[in-house]
């Protein structure tokens, strides 16, 4: 879990790009909407495949929630809704469950519902609103 920008609005200079680009991990970036393109570029340069699944969500768990899914190479374009509110970005193979692939780049609000096999894992009350917003 890393911050998406430093006080000057750019990516923090002290990030371990090699560690963050580990394809066996899931990376979460808070407040990364405006730096999403630079973030994707740095991760790809550090070795993370450009087709790594991503999701970007603005105003999480509110009535104005906006989301995008797609491959890492499209993250900069996909997260252009940064003015819609705080943006949380998830990067990693785990997001393939949302239907993200190298051949499929969604648009805003394009994230499909979670597969039925995953629904029991989201049975708690804190997840109900999120699950509902994805249908």
Helices and strands as residue ranges (DSSP letters): E 2-3, H 17-20, E 27-30, H 36-45, E 53-58, E 66-71, G 72-74, H 75-78, G 82-84, E 87-91, G 93-98, H 116-119, G 120-122, H 125-133
